[in-house]
Amino acid sequence: MSNVETIIDLRLPRIIIALCVGAMLSVSGALLQAVLQNPLAEAQLLGVSSGALVMRMILVLMTPHLFFVIPLLSFIGGMIPFLLLFLLSLKFNFQPTRMILIGVAMYAMLTGLLDLFAQNPFLKIPQGLNMKTWNDVKIIVISASIGLVITLLLISKVNLLALEDKQANNLGFHITKYRLIIGGVAVFLASASSAIVGPLTFVGLIIPHIVRKLIGSNYKKVIPLSMILGGWFVVATDLLGRTLHPPLEIPANVIMMLIGGPVLIYLICKGAINDAN
């Protein structure tokens, strides 16, 4: 394979997918944090990505020819843990730490299901950005376009999610309805991403937090900047993984976990968990 073919058939799809996935996960994290009023909310920590992957495995097992509907059915799988957490939060009014702990418990259960499916040699969980094709690019670009455009159309409503229920009712703003709608968009973005590249932990946690530190908490600014920074963050992480110790390639998810773990500890220790942001 010539250098030109390598760039066109291997490098370029990988870069485009990294940009889309980074934007999708960063915006998803920002939306989930707004919906749940929890600065630690992130698709992977809440079990959303694992739910999406479980549904993807079921689809591949039962109807492998329906490849192009993977993002849609993955969305359904991601919505199940999100709705369960959302309903429990409404009923019991969880503190942020308890909400995350319940999310981690659902993540553990769903990961156990994934491990069970993985015993089948014909079923493989997508792992990172390696060996992606133009077919994958087509699916992720369509999914990103749908999810991000809907996000931009709803962006004026996201700031209002911080209102108390009584204040929202006085303004005629149906806050529960919009929490579900905007949360659904966040789940779609994370689920469609996970269906193509598998789990990429902490992108949705790190990027929105950095953006809010830089420009404040106005989501009309946070979401567009998260979209841009998230895309390039995943591209940079992937590049670092490929060049750090050649010919060994370190998956982007491994590097993100090494970065994201200390960031999560920092957020908790500095009291960010109590910030409404």
BALUM-927465 format. One line per 10 residues: number of its first residue (from 0); their letters; for each residue x negated, y negated, z of N, C-alpha, C. Coordinates in pm, 1 decimal. Layout:
% residues N
NUM) a) X Y Z X Y Z X Y Z  ...
***
This chain:
% residues 277
0) msnvetiidl) -85.1 120.0 0.0 0.0 0.0 0.0 -88.6 -124.9 0.0  -63.2 -217.0 -95.6 -142.7 -338.8 -105.5 -110.0 -434.3 8.5  -196.2 -536.1 23.0 -173.9 -636.3 128.1 -41.8 -708.3 109.4  -8.3 -737.9 -17.0 118.5 -807.9 -45.6 236.3 -719.7 -6.8  232.4 -591.7 -42.9 340.8 -500.0 -8.5 352.1 -481.9 142.5  237.0 -478.2 209.0 237.5 -466.4 355.3 308.0 -585.2 419.3  278.2 -703.9 369.9 341.1 -825.3 423.8 490.9 -825.1 396.9  529.7 -791.3 273.7 670.9 -799.5 235.4 753.8 -688.2 300.4  701.7 -566.7 303.2 781.5 -452.9 348.4 766.6 -421.8 497.5  657.9 -466.9 560.8 637.0 -435.6 702.0 634.9 -559.1 791.5
10) rlpriiialc) 551.4 -656.0 757.6 533.4 -772.0 844.9 654.1 -866.3 842.0  701.6 -898.2 721.6 809.2 -997.1 710.4 938.8 -951.2 777.1  985.0 -826.8 754.3 1104.4 -782.5 828.0 1085.7 -789.3 979.0  965.6 -754.5 1023.9 937.3 -755.1 1168.2 946.5 -896.0 1224.9  893.0 -993.9 1152.6 896.3 -1132.7 1199.7 1039.5 -1185.6 1202.0  1115.4 -1157.5 1094.5 1253.9 -1206.5 1087.8 1336.8 -1145.7 1200.5  1321.7 -1015.7 1223.3 1396.7 -949.5 1330.0 1355.7 -1004.6 1466.4  1226.2 -1028.2 1486.1 1178.7 -1084.0 1613.9 1239.0 -1222.2 1638.9  1242.2 -1305.9 1535.8 1301.5 -1439.3 1549.2 1449.2 -1430.0 1585.9  1522.4 -1343.6 1515.5 1666.4 -1330.4 1540.6 1693.3 -1273.7 1679.6
20) vgamlsvsga) 1621.2 -1168.7 1713.9 1642.2 -1103.1 1843.4 1607.3 -1198.3 1958.5  1497.3 -1271.1 1945.1 1459.7 -1366.3 2049.9 1564.7 -1473.6 2069.3  1616.8 -1526.6 1958.5 1721.6 -1628.2 1966.4 1847.8 -1570.5 2029.7  1885.5 -1450.1 1986.9 2008.8 -1387.5 2037.5 2000.2 -1358.8 2187.1  1889.2 -1301.2 2231.5 1877.2 -1266.0 2372.9 1865.8 -1389.6 2462.0  1796.7 -1492.9 2413.9 1782.5 -1615.4 2493.1 1916.9 -1685.5 2510.5  1991.8 -1695.5 2401.2 2124.0 -1758.4 2408.4 2218.2 -1672.6 2491.8  2209.8 -1540.4 2475.2 2292.1 -1450.9 2555.8 2266.0 -1471.3 2704.6  2138.3 -1480.5 2741.8 2104.4 -1503.5 2882.5 2158.0 -1634.9 2934.0  2143.4 -1741.2 2853.9 2193.7 -1872.7 2894.6 2345.9 -1868.8 2914.5
30) llqavlqnpl) 2416.5 -1801.5 2823.4 2562.7 -1793.8 2834.3 2605.6 -1710.8 2954.8  2538.7 -1598.9 2978.0 2573.9 -1515.6 3093.8 2549.2 -1589.2 3224.0  2441.4 -1667.2 3229.4 2412.8 -1745.1 3349.1 2519.4 -1852.1 3372.1  2571.4 -1908.2 3263.8 2678.3 -2007.6 3276.1 2809.9 -1941.5 3315.9  2840.6 -1829.0 3255.7 2967.0 -1760.1 3283.2 2972.7 -1709.9 3426.9  2864.7 -1648.6 3472.6 2862.3 -1588.4 3605.9 2809.7 -1683.5 3712.4  2767.1 -1805.3 3669.5 2709.7 -1903.7 3760.7 2599.3 -1840.6 3845.2  2510.9 -1772.4 3774.6 2404.2 -1697.7 3838.9 2277.1 -1711.2 3755.7  2174.7 -1781.3 3806.2 2052.4 -1802.6 3727.5 1972.0 -1675.5 3703.1  2010.6 -1564.9 3766.9 1940.3 -1438.5 3745.9 2015.0 -1345.8 3650.1
40) aeaqllgvss) 2127.4 -1389.6 3596.8 2204.4 -1305.0 3504.9 2128.3 -1286.7 3374.0  2123.7 -1163.4 3328.6 2055.5 -1130.1 3202.9 2108.7 -995.7 3155.8  2122.8 -978.2 3025.3 2193.0 -862.0 2970.5 2135.7 -729.3 3019.7  2005.2 -719.3 3023.5 1943.8 -592.9 3064.9 1967.1 -567.2 3213.2  1952.2 -670.3 3296.3 1969.9 -653.8 3440.9 2113.9 -620.9 3477.3  2209.4 -661.5 3394.5 2350.6 -637.8 3423.6 2402.6 -507.6 3362.7  2318.6 -435.8 3292.2 2361.2 -309.7 3232.5 2425.8 -323.7 3096.4  2434.7 -447.8 3044.6 2500.1 -470.8 2915.5 2423.8 -401.3 2802.8  2292.8 -420.1 2798.8 2212.5 -360.3 2692.1 2217.2 -208.2 2697.2  2214.8 -152.5 2817.0 2220.7 -6.8 2830.1 2356.3 46.8 2785.6
50) galvmrmilv) 2463.3 -25.6 2818.4 2595.6 14.8 2772.1 2604.5 13.8 2620.7  2543.5 -88.5 2559.1 2541.9 -96.6 2413.3 2465.5 20.7 2353.2  2353.3 57.2 2413.9 2272.3 167.9 2361.8 2342.4 302.4 2378.8  2416.4 318.6 2489.1 2492.8 442.2 2507.3 2596.3 456.8 2396.9  2667.3 347.8 2365.8 2766.9 353.1 2259.1 2700.2 378.3 2124.3  2582.8 320.6 2103.9 2509.4 344.1 1979.1 2474.6 491.6 1964.6  2429.2 554.0 2072.7 2393.7 695.8 2069.5 2515.6 782.1 2037.9  2629.7 746.2 2095.8 2752.9 820.9 2068.2 2789.6 809.3 1920.5  2776.7 687.8 1866.5 2807.8 665.3 1725.3 2715.8 747.2 1634.8  2585.3 742.8 1663.6 2488.5 817.0 1582.5 2515.5 966.5 1590.7
60) lmtphlffvi) 2558.5 1013.7 1707.4 2585.2 1155.5 1727.0 2710.7 1200.6 1651.9  2815.2 1116.9 1653.6 2944.8 1158.3 1598.6 2965.8 1114.4 1454.3  2926.7 991.6 1422.5 2950.9 939.6 1287.1 2827.0 865.2 1237.3  2719.4 936.6 1206.7 2594.4 870.3 1167.8 2603.8 790.8 1037.9  2703.2 820.1 953.6 2714.7 748.8 826.6 2769.9 607.1 844.3  2822.9 574.9 962.4 2878.7 440.9 987.7 2772.6 349.3 1047.7  2657.1 343.4 984.3 2543.5 269.3 1039.6 2572.1 120.4 1051.9  2647.6 65.2 956.3 2666.6 -79.5 954.7 2763.5 -129.3 1062.4  2836.7 -40.2 1125.6 2926.3 -85.1 1233.4 2860.6 -68.4 1370.5  2732.6 -31.8 1370.7 2661.9 -15.1 1498.4 2670.0 -140.3 1585.6
70) pllsfiggmi) 2645.8 -263.3 1532.2 2655.3 -381.1 1620.4 2793.6 -397.4 1683.9  2898.6 -367.8 1606.7 3034.7 -384.1 1659.4 3063.3 -284.0 1770.9  3032.1 -156.8 1747.2 3058.4 -56.4 1849.8 2963.0 -70.8 1968.7  2842.9 -117.7 1943.0 2751.6 -146.6 2053.5 2808.0 -257.9 2141.3  2873.6 -354.8 2078.0 2939.3 -463.2 2152.2 3043.8 -406.5 2247.4  3121.9 -309.6 2200.6 3223.2 -247.1 2286.9 3154.9 -179.5 2405.9  3044.0 -110.2 2378.8 2970.6 -46.4 2487.5 2914.5 -145.8 2586.6  2868.8 -261.7 2537.3 2815.9 -364.1 2626.4 2922.7 -434.8 2707.5  3044.0 -442.7 2651.3 3152.7 -512.2 2721.2 3200.3 -436.3 2844.0  3186.3 -305.1 2843.6 3238.5 -225.7 2955.4 3169.9 -262.8 3087.2
80) pflllfllsl) 3035.9 -260.0 3096.3 2973.4 -302.4 3223.5 2996.2 -449.5 3253.8  3000.3 -535.8 3148.6 3024.0 -677.9 3174.1 3162.2 -700.0 3235.1  3265.7 -638.0 3177.1 3401.7 -656.0 3228.9 3414.2 -600.1 3370.4  3350.0 -487.2 3394.6 3354.9 -429.5 3529.0 3291.4 -524.6 3629.9  3176.3 -579.6 3595.0 3109.1 -674.1 3685.0 3191.6 -801.6 3701.1  3249.9 -849.2 3592.1 3330.5 -971.0 3595.5 3452.2 -953.1 3686.9  3521.3 -840.9 3674.3 3640.1 -815.3 3755.6 3603.4 -797.9 3903.0  3494.2 -728.0 3929.8 3449.0 -711.5 4068.1 3409.3 -845.6 4129.3  3347.8 -930.4 4046.5 3306.6 -1062.5 4094.6 3428.3 -1147.5 4130.5  3533.6 -1140.4 4047.1 3656.3 -1214.9 4076.8 3722.3 -1163.5 4204.7
90) kfnfqptrmi) 3721.2 -1032.5 4222.8 3791.0 -972.6 4336.3 3717.5 -995.4 4468.2  3585.1 -979.9 4465.9 3508.5 -983.1 4590.6 3423.5 -1108.4 4608.1  3419.9 -1195.3 4506.9 3344.7 -1321.6 4515.3 3200.9 -1296.8 4560.8  3129.7 -1214.5 4484.5 2993.9 -1175.6 4520.6 2898.2 -1293.5 4525.3  2801.4 -1284.2 4615.2 2685.7 -1370.9 4609.3 2598.8 -1326.1 4490.9  2517.0 -1417.2 4435.1 2437.0 -1381.8 4316.7 2352.4 -1256.4 4332.5  2290.3 -1238.0 4450.5 2204.7 -1120.0 4467.4 2285.8 -991.3 4461.2  2402.7 -990.8 4520.8 2485.2 -869.8 4518.3 2532.4 -839.6 4376.7  2562.8 -944.4 4302.7 2605.1 -925.4 4164.4 2494.4 -857.7 4083.5  2372.4 -905.4 4102.1 2260.1 -847.6 4029.6 2236.5 -703.5 4074.1
100) ligvamyaml) 2251.8 -675.3 4202.3 2231.7 -539.0 4251.5 2334.1 -443.4 4191.2  2459.1 -489.0 4177.8 2560.5 -404.8 4113.8 2525.8 -384.1 3966.7  2478.7 -490.9 3901.7 2435.3 -479.1 3762.7 2322.0 -379.3 3748.3  2226.1 -383.7 3839.4 2113.0 -290.2 3835.4 2161.9 -146.9 3857.9  2261.6 -130.0 3944.3 2317.2 3.6 3966.8 2382.4 57.0 3838.9  2457.4 -28.5 3769.0 2518.0 14.6 3642.8 2410.9 43.5 3538.3  2306.4 -39.5 3537.6 2193.6 -16.6 3446.5 2131.7 120.8 3472.3  2115.1 156.1 3600.0 2054.2 285.4 3634.5 2142.0 400.5 3587.4  2274.4 389.5 3608.7 2364.3 496.4 3566.9 2364.1 513.3 3414.5  2369.4 402.7 3343.1 2372.9 408.6 3197.5 2239.5 455.7 3139.9
110) tglldlfaqn) 2130.6 418.3 3205.7 1999.9 466.9 3161.9 1990.1 617.4 3181.1  2052.7 667.4 3287.9 2059.5 812.5 3307.0 2132.8 880.7 3192.6  2242.5 818.0 3146.3 2315.0 872.0 3030.3 2227.3 870.9 2905.7  2152.5 761.5 2887.4 2062.7 752.9 2772.6 1958.2 864.3 2777.0  1903.6 889.2 2894.6 1804.9 995.6 2908.7 1866.4 1132.0 2876.4  1993.8 1147.1 2913.6 2063.6 1271.9 2882.0 2078.3 1289.5 2731.2  2119.5 1181.3 2662.8 2132.1 1185.8 2516.5 1996.5 1211.9 2451.1  1892.0 1155.8 2510.6 1758.5 1166.9 2450.9 1705.6 1309.4 2451.1  1771.3 1399.0 2524.5 1731.2 1539.4 2521.4 1758.6 1601.8 2384.5  1849.8 1541.8 2310.0 1877.8 1586.6 2173.7 1766.7 1535.8 2082.7
120) pflkipqgln) 1691.2 1624.2 2017.4 1576.9 1579.3 1936.8 1615.8 1494.4 1816.9  1745.6 1497.3 1779.4 1790.8 1419.4 1663.9 1835.0 1278.6 1702.0  1838.4 1251.4 1831.3 1880.3 1119.9 1878.7 1760.4 1045.4 1935.6  1739.2 927.1 1885.6 1628.2 846.5 1934.6 1676.6 706.0 1966.3  1637.4 656.1 2083.5 1667.9 518.2 2120.0 1575.2 426.2 2041.3  1627.8 321.4 1977.9 1538.8 228.3 1906.2 1437.1 168.3 2002.0  1311.3 166.9 1959.6 1202.5 121.7 2046.8 1127.6 7.0 1981.1  1165.3 -113.8 2013.5 1088.1 -230.1 1972.7 1099.9 -265.8 1825.8  999.5 -336.5 1778.2 1004.1 -399.9 1646.6 925.6 -323.8 1540.3  869.0 -212.0 1577.6 786.0 -137.8 1483.7 870.9 -65.3 1379.3
130) mktwndvkii) 819.4 -58.3 1255.1 879.3 18.8 1146.0 1022.5 -23.1 1114.7  1049.8 -151.9 1116.9 1182.2 -200.4 1079.5 1188.7 -222.2 928.1  1308.0 -206.9 874.6 1327.9 -215.8 730.1 1414.3 -336.6 696.3  1426.6 -362.7 566.3 1512.5 -472.8 522.2 1659.8 -443.6 552.0  1695.4 -318.5 565.7 1831.7 -284.4 604.9 1859.2 -331.3 747.8  1759.1 -311.9 834.5 1771.0 -362.6 972.0 1779.2 -515.4 973.0  1702.2 -579.2 884.7 1704.3 -725.4 874.6 1844.8 -773.6 838.5  1906.0 -706.8 742.2 2039.9 -745.9 698.1 2139.9 -740.1 813.9  2134.5 -630.5 890.0 2228.4 -613.4 1001.6 2205.3 -718.8 1109.0  2078.8 -741.7 1144.9 2050.7 -834.3 1254.7 2078.3 -978.5 1213.9
140) visasiglvi) 2051.4 -1014.4 1087.6 2077.6 -1151.3 1042.3 2227.2 -1179.6 1040.6  2306.3 -1083.7 992.9 2452.4 -1101.4 992.7 2503.8 -1114.3 1136.2  2456.8 -1026.4 1224.6 2500.9 -1029.8 1365.5 2460.5 -1160.6 1432.7  2335.8 -1203.2 1410.6 2288.2 -1327.8 1470.7 2366.5 -1446.8 1418.3  2394.1 -1448.2 1288.6 2468.6 -1560.1 1229.5 2607.1 -1571.6 1290.9  2675.2 -1458.4 1303.4 2810.4 -1459.6 1361.8 2806.2 -1507.4 1506.5  2720.3 -1444.4 1586.9 2715.5 -1476.0 1729.6 2669.2 -1617.1 1759.2  2566.1 -1663.6 1689.0 2511.1 -1796.5 1716.3 2602.3 -1907.6 1665.3  2668.8 -1884.8 1553.2 2763.6 -1985.6 1503.0 2880.7 -2000.0 1599.6  2934.0 -1887.8 1647.7 3043.7 -1894.4 1745.7 2997.3 -1965.8 1873.1
150) tllliskvnl) 2874.5 -1937.9 1914.3 2819.0 -2005.6 2032.3 2817.0 -2156.6 2012.6  2770.8 -2201.8 1897.7 2762.8 -2345.7 1871.2 2902.3 -2408.2 1865.5  3000.5 -2333.2 1818.9 3138.3 -2384.2 1816.0 3196.0 -2398.2 1957.7  3147.4 -2313.4 2049.5 3199.0 -2315.0 2187.1 3110.8 -2394.5 2283.2  3006.0 -2455.3 2230.4 2903.5 -2513.1 2317.7 2958.7 -2621.9 2410.2  3059.5 -2694.5 2365.1 3116.8 -2801.4 2448.5 3190.7 -2745.9 2569.7  3230.8 -2618.0 2562.8 3304.8 -2557.1 2673.5 3212.5 -2498.9 2780.8  3086.1 -2474.1 2744.5 2997.7 -2401.2 2835.7 2968.9 -2481.3 2962.1  2946.4 -2612.3 2947.3 2920.9 -2695.8 3065.8 3038.8 -2695.5 3161.9  3160.4 -2679.3 3110.0 3280.5 -2683.7 3193.9 3295.5 -2559.3 3280.7
160) laledkqann) 3219.9 -2455.1 3250.6 3228.5 -2332.6 3330.0 3177.5 -2352.6 3472.6  3103.2 -2461.1 3495.3 3051.6 -2489.7 3629.5 3158.2 -2551.3 3720.0  3273.5 -2588.3 3663.6 3379.6 -2650.3 3743.5 3442.1 -2549.5 3839.1  3491.1 -2600.3 3951.6 3572.5 -2517.4 4038.9 3705.9 -2490.6 3971.0  3770.8 -2381.2 4010.1 3897.5 -2343.7 3946.4 4001.6 -2455.5 3956.7  4005.0 -2520.9 4072.4 4104.6 -2626.5 4092.3 4077.3 -2745.5 4000.3  3949.1 -2782.6 3989.2 3912.7 -2892.5 3899.5 3945.7 -2857.5 3754.0  3916.3 -2735.3 3716.2 3942.6 -2692.6 3578.9 4092.3 -2696.4 3548.8  4172.9 -2651.3 3644.7 4317.9 -2652.3 3623.8 4370.5 -2794.4 3610.7  4314.1 -2887.6 3689.3 4356.1 -3027.7 3679.4 4325.0 -3087.2 3542.5
170) lgfhitkyrl) 4217.8 -3038.3 3480.1 4179.3 -3085.7 3347.3 4249.1 -3009.7 3235.4  4327.5 -2908.2 3273.0 4392.7 -2826.1 3171.7 4298.3 -2729.9 3102.2  4188.1 -2696.9 3168.7 4087.6 -2608.2 3111.1 4106.3 -2468.6 3169.8  4136.9 -2371.8 3085.4 4161.0 -2234.8 3130.9 4026.4 -2165.7 3150.0  3972.6 -2181.5 3270.4 3833.1 -2142.8 3292.9 3812.9 -1991.7 3284.8  3906.6 -1912.7 3334.6 3890.6 -1766.7 3329.3 3892.0 -1717.8 3185.5  3980.4 -1775.3 3103.9 3987.6 -1736.1 2962.7 3856.0 -1764.9 2892.0  3800.1 -1882.8 2917.6 3675.8 -1918.6 2848.8 3555.7 -1843.2 2904.7  3561.4 -1806.7 3031.8 3454.5 -1720.6 3084.1 3452.8 -1586.5 3010.7  3569.2 -1532.6 2985.6 3577.3 -1405.3 2914.0 3533.8 -1421.0 2768.5
180) iiggvavfla) 3577.7 -1528.3 2703.0 3542.7 -1549.0 2562.2 3392.0 -1570.7 2547.2  3339.0 -1663.0 2626.4 3196.2 -1695.2 2616.4 3111.8 -1577.1 2663.6  3158.8 -1507.6 2767.4 3089.0 -1386.2 2810.3 3089.7 -1280.3 2701.6  3201.2 -1270.1 2629.0 3208.9 -1175.2 2517.8 3108.9 -1207.8 2408.6  3090.7 -1336.4 2379.7 2990.9 -1377.9 2279.4 2851.1 -1340.2 2327.1  2823.3 -1364.1 2455.7 2692.0 -1329.2 2511.6 2666.7 -1179.0 2501.4  2768.7 -1100.2 2531.4 2755.5 -954.5 2523.8 2733.2 -910.6 2379.6  2804.5 -972.1 2285.5 2786.6 -937.1 2143.9 2642.8 -962.6 2099.7  2588.8 -1078.3 2135.9 2451.6 -1111.8 2097.0 2351.6 -1011.1 2153.4  2366.2 -979.2 2281.7 2272.2 -885.4 2344.9 2291.1 -744.1 2291.9
190) sassaivgpl) 2415.5 -703.0 2270.2 2443.9 -566.6 2225.6 2394.8 -543.3 2083.5  2421.3 -639.7 1994.6 2376.9 -625.5 1855.7 2224.6 -620.6 1847.7  2160.2 -699.8 1931.9 2013.6 -698.1 1937.0 1961.9 -563.1 1985.6  2019.8 -513.2 2094.2 1975.0 -385.9 2151.6 1997.4 -270.2 2054.9  2103.1 -277.0 1976.0 2133.5 -169.4 1881.8 2025.3 -153.4 1776.4  1953.5 -260.6 1745.6 1850.5 -255.5 1641.5 1710.6 -234.8 1699.1  1677.6 -301.3 1809.0 1539.4 -294.8 1860.5 1528.9 -230.1 1997.7  1641.1 -187.7 2054.3 1635.3 -130.2 2188.2 1625.7 -237.8 2294.9  1594.3 -200.9 2416.9 1590.2 -298.7 2526.9 1467.9 -389.1 2519.5  1490.4 -519.4 2530.5 1382.9 -617.5 2545.3 1413.9 -696.1 2672.4
200) tfvgliiphi) 1356.3 -652.2 2780.3 1392.3 -704.7 2911.5 1334.9 -843.1 2936.2  1413.1 -925.2 3008.6 1370.2 -1052.5 3065.3 1366.2 -1170.1 2966.3  1385.2 -1147.6 2836.7 1386.7 -1262.1 2743.7 1498.9 -1357.5 2782.7  1617.1 -1302.9 2809.1 1731.8 -1385.4 2844.8 1721.2 -1447.6 2982.4  1627.2 -1403.3 3061.8 1604.0 -1463.4 3194.1 1499.5 -1572.9 3186.1  1388.0 -1543.1 3119.9 1272.9 -1634.2 3118.9 1301.6 -1761.6 3039.7  1348.9 -1746.2 2916.6 1360.2 -1861.3 2826.6 1460.0 -1965.7 2876.9  1584.8 -1929.0 2912.6 1676.0 -2033.2 2962.9 1624.2 -2103.7 3087.4  1554.1 -2028.9 3173.5 1499.1 -2090.0 3294.5 1393.5 -2194.6 3258.6  1303.8 -2159.6 3165.7 1200.8 -2255.0 3121.6 1265.3 -2377.5 3059.0
210) vrkligsnyk) 1365.5 -2354.1 2975.1 1432.2 -2465.1 2905.6 1499.5 -2558.3 3004.2  1567.6 -2502.9 3103.9 1633.7 -2588.6 3203.4 1532.5 -2668.8 3283.8  1415.7 -2610.7 3310.7 1310.7 -2685.1 3380.1 1259.3 -2801.1 3294.5  1260.2 -2782.1 3162.0 1207.6 -2883.9 3071.1 1307.1 -2996.3 3044.5  1434.7 -2960.7 3022.8 1530.4 -3062.2 2973.3 1656.0 -3075.6 3057.9  1666.8 -3001.7 3168.7 1786.3 -3012.9 3250.5 1888.6 -2905.7 3218.1  2008.1 -2921.3 3272.8 2109.0 -2814.8 3269.7 2222.8 -2838.0 3171.6  2210.5 -2937.1 3085.8 2314.5 -2961.8 2986.5 2305.8 -2854.8 2877.6  2406.8 -2768.8 2871.9 2401.3 -2656.0 2779.3 2408.1 -2698.1 2632.9  2451.1 -2819.5 2606.3 2447.3 -2867.4 2468.2 2303.5 -2881.2 2418.6
220) kviplsmilg) 2210.7 -2896.5 2512.9 2068.3 -2900.4 2479.0 1999.7 -2767.6 2509.9  2042.8 -2703.1 2618.4 1979.4 -2578.8 2661.7 1993.0 -2469.4 2555.5  2111.2 -2455.1 2499.0 2134.8 -2344.8 2404.7 2055.0 -2359.7 2275.4  2056.5 -2475.2 2208.0 1974.4 -2486.0 2085.8 1825.4 -2466.6 2110.8  1773.7 -2523.6 2220.8 1630.7 -2509.2 2248.2 1597.3 -2365.5 2288.9  1686.6 -2300.2 2362.2 1666.2 -2158.8 2396.9 1660.3 -2074.0 2270.5  1744.6 -2106.7 2174.5 1747.7 -2034.5 2047.3 1611.1 -2040.9 1978.9  1554.2 -2160.2 1975.0 1425.4 -2180.6 1906.2 1311.0 -2117.2 1983.8  1301.4 -2149.6 2112.9 1191.6 -2097.0 2193.8 1198.2 -1944.7 2206.8  1319.6 -1891.8 2220.3 1334.8 -1747.5 2234.0 1285.3 -1672.1 2112.8
230) gwfvvatdll) 1319.6 -1722.5 1994.5 1274.2 -1657.8 1872.2 1123.1 -1652.5 1862.9  1058.6 -1765.7 1885.9 912.7 -1770.4 1874.2 843.1 -1699.9 1989.2  908.9 -1692.6 2104.8 852.7 -1619.1 2217.2 840.5 -1469.9 2184.1  944.3 -1412.8 2124.0 940.2 -1271.0 2088.5 838.6 -1246.8 1976.8  831.6 -1338.2 1879.5 730.9 -1325.8 1773.7 590.2 -1326.9 1834.8  565.3 -1420.6 1926.3 433.1 -1432.0 1989.2 401.2 -1308.5 2073.3  501.0 -1257.7 2145.0 480.5 -1138.3 2227.4 448.4 -1017.6 2140.8  520.4 -1004.6 2029.6 495.2 -894.1 1937.8 354.8 -904.9 1877.1  316.2 -1025.5 1839.6 182.9 -1047.2 1783.4 74.9 -1013.1 1885.6  97.8 -1053.5 2010.3 2.2 -1023.1 2117.1 -12.3 -872.5 2135.3
240) grtlhpplei) 99.6 -801.6 2130.9 96.2 -657.0 2147.4 21.1 -586.2 2036.0  26.0 -643.3 1915.0 -41.6 -580.6 1800.3 -190.5 -612.0 1796.4  -230.0 -723.2 1854.7 -369.2 -768.1 1841.3 -451.9 -754.7 1968.9  -386.8 -723.2 2080.9 -457.8 -720.5 2209.0 -561.7 -609.1 2214.8  -527.2 -492.9 2163.7 -619.4 -378.8 2173.4 -603.1 -287.3 2051.2  -636.7 -338.1 1931.1 -621.7 -255.4 1811.4 -717.4 -136.4 1815.3  -678.0 -20.8 1754.9 -555.0 1.5 1678.1 -433.9 35.7 1764.5  -452.2 40.1 1896.3 -338.6 65.6 1984.7 -241.1 -51.3 1980.0  -112.1 -19.6 1968.2 -10.0 -124.1 1966.0 70.7 -118.0 2094.8  73.0 -228.2 2166.4 150.0 -236.5 2290.5 289.1 -290.3 2257.3
250) panvimmlig) 395.4 -215.4 2287.5 530.7 -263.0 2255.9 560.4 -397.2 2321.2  636.8 -480.1 2249.2 672.0 -613.0 2300.7 744.0 -603.4 2434.4  825.7 -498.5 2451.6 901.6 -484.9 2576.3 810.0 -465.7 2696.3  697.0 -396.0 2675.6 601.9 -374.8 2785.4 542.8 -508.5 2830.2  503.3 -590.3 2733.4 445.4 -721.3 2766.6 549.0 -809.3 2835.0  674.4 -803.8 2786.5 780.1 -885.8 2847.2 807.6 -844.3 2990.1  801.5 -714.6 3018.8 822.2 -669.2 3156.1 707.9 -714.8 3246.9  585.5 -713.7 3193.3 471.0 -760.6 3271.5 481.8 -909.9 3301.8  539.6 -985.5 3207.6 560.1 -1129.1 3229.0 683.7 -1154.2 3314.2  791.4 -1083.4 3280.4 920.9 -1109.6 3343.2 929.4 -1068.8 3488.3
260) gpvliylick) 859.4 -960.9 3526.7 863.0 -917.9 3666.3 818.1 -1027.5 3762.1  698.3 -1085.1 3742.0 655.6 -1196.1 3828.5 748.2 -1316.6 3822.6  805.7 -1343.8 3703.8 898.4 -1457.2 3693.0 1021.7 -1433.2 3779.3  1073.9 -1310.7 3777.2 1190.6 -1277.9 3858.5 1158.2 -1292.4 4007.3  1043.5 -1244.3 4048.3 1000.4 -1258.9 4188.6 988.9 -1406.9 4225.0  932.3 -1485.4 4133.0 917.9 -1629.5 4156.8 1053.4 -1695.9 4176.1  1149.4 -1661.8 4088.6 1282.2 -1723.0 4097.4 1348.3 -1693.1 4231.0  1334.2 -1570.2 4276.2 1395.2 -1532.4 4403.6 1324.5 -1602.0 4520.1  1192.2 -1599.4 4518.3 1116.1 -1656.2 4630.2 1130.4 -1807.8 4640.4  1147.7 -1875.0 4528.5 1160.3 -2020.6 4528.4 1304.0 -2067.9 4551.4
270) gaindan) 1393.7 -1972.1 4572.5 1530.8 -2011.4 4602.8 1612.0 -2046.6 4481.3  1565.6 -2009.7 4360.6 1641.7 -2040.8 4240.4 1774.9 -1968.0 4238.5  1781.3 -1861.3 4316.9 1904.6 -1784.8 4320.4 2022.0 -1864.3 4376.1  1992.8 -1968.5 4451.6 2098.5 -2050.0 4510.6 2129.3 -2173.3 4427.8  2058.7 -2191.4 4314.3 2081.1 -2310.0 4232.0 2194.3 -2281.2 4132.5  2288.5 -2369.7 4127.3 2393.8 -2356.8 4027.7 2343.5 -2388.3 3888.8  2240.3 -2475.6 3881.0 2183.5 -2516.6 3752.8 2293.9 -2550.0 3654.0
***
